[in-house]
Amino acid sequence: MSGVGSFPCKPFTPRPAHAHALIDLDAWTLKPYAILGRDSAADLFDAHLLATIAAALPTPARTASRPGVAFAIHHIATPLDYLIVCWWDNENELFTRVLVRDAAAADRDPATPWRATDRESFCVWDMDIMQHERAAYVRQVLSGNGDVAGYVADRTTKPTAG
């Protein structure tokens, strides 16, 4: 395998993570999570962030193929903050929107706008929560009993992501 060698990276360490209280958002049931890659005094799910999440979700929340459940990961990182908005649709597909904003600007002003991106994506820390959400959806909804309430109640309790 020519050209394959080592790649210089920062050493991986898990990051603090936690689930926030469920949120009813424009007929969606939202499972909010936070990952802390740096210290921040910000209210992690303030009105500005919730409006941004609501704008990223399709309407109506519930259709014949969409149960109206979503999760969001607010990843406080450097040099960018990430907002990963995911919802289940077409019965078994996870739709995803990735938004970013400048971390230093957000620390100065929590209302710093988010922008859609095609240059950044979710990362290994976010994928830890996404893996839990996938397993919960399969276990609760796709297992044959369609238990959406069970899926909503199925939250990761790990203190770190990674």
N, C-alpha and C positions, 0 to 999 in steps of 0.2 A: 504494500500500500504506500506508494510514493507520496510524499508531501504531508503525511500524517506524523505529527510529533507532539510535543508538549505545547500547552497554551497557558500564558501567564494570567492567573486569576487571583482575586482576593480569596483568602480562605473562607469557606462556608461555615456559618454558625446559625443555628436557629434564632428566630426573632420572636419577641413577645407578641402574643395574639390573643384575642378574645372575641366572643360573641356578644353582641349588644341585644337589648330587648327587641322583640319583634315589632315591626312598624306596619300599620295599615297606610298604604300610599296609593291614592287614586284607584281604589278597588284591587290593588295588588297587595299580597302579603309578602313583606320583605324581611329576609333574614340578613341582618347587617353584621359584618365582621370588621375588625380592625387588626392591622399588623403594624407594629412599631419598629421601623428601621432606624429611627432617630427619636430623640425626645421632642415632644410637642405639647403645648398647653392648649391646643385647639379643641373645641367641642367637635368630636369626630363625626357626629351625624347631626349637624346643625341644619337650620331651615334652608340655607343656601345649598348645602350638599344634597338634601332631600329633593329640592327642586331640580337639581342637575340629574339625579337618578330618575325622577319621574319623567323628565324630558327624554331620557334614553330608552325608556320602556315603551313598547307598542300599546296601542289602544284598539279595542277594549282589552282589559286585563284577562277576561275569561272568554274563551271561544270553545267550539267543539273539540279543538285539538290543543288548547292552551289552558292549564288549570289555574292561572293567575298567581303563581308563586315565583318569586325571584330571590336572588341573594346578591349582596354587594360586598365588595372588599375594599375598604379604604386603607390603602397601604401608604403609610407615612415613610418616605424614603428620601434619598439624596442622590442626585440633584433634583429629582422630580418626585412629586406625590402621584400616586396612581389610584384611579377609581375603576374597579372592574365590576361591571353590571352584567349579571347573567340571569336568564330566565328560561324556563322549560317551555318548549313549543313543539308542534308537529308530533305530539305524543312523547317522543323519546330524544329530542334534539335540544342541546344546550346552546342557546344564542348568547353572544357575548359582545359587549361594547367596552372598549378600553379608552379611558380619558386620562389626561395628564395635566399637571400644572407645575410651575416653578416652585420648588419647595421654599426657597428663601423669601420669595414674594408672598407665599401663603402664610409663612410665619409672621410677616409684618401685617398682612391683611387677609383674614380668613375668607373673605368674599372674592379672593383672586379667582378669575374665571378658569374653568376647565376647558380643554380643547380635545376634540377627537383626534386620534392619531393613527397613522399607518406605519409609523417608524418605531414605535414601542409596543410591547405586548405584556401579557401577564408573565410572571416569573416563577421560579421554583418555589418561593414561599407562598405565593398565591395558589399555586397548583396543589399544595398540601390541603388547603381548605376546599378547593374544587374537587379533589379526590374524595373527601368526605361527603360532599354534597352529591356527587355522582352515586356513591355507594348507598347513601340514604334514599335517593330517588329510586334506584333499582329495588332496594329492599322494601320500601314502603308503597310505592306507586306501581312500578312495573312488575312486581312479584305476582300480580294477579288479583290483588284486592283493591287497587286504586286508592289507597289511603293517603290522600293529600294532607289531611290533618296530622297524620303520623309523620309524614315527611317534614312538615313545618316544625313539629316538635323535636325532630331528630337533629340536634345541634352538636357540633364538635365541642368538647370541653377541654381539649388540649391547651396548655398554657403557652405553647409556642407553635410557630409554623416553621416547617422545615424538616 
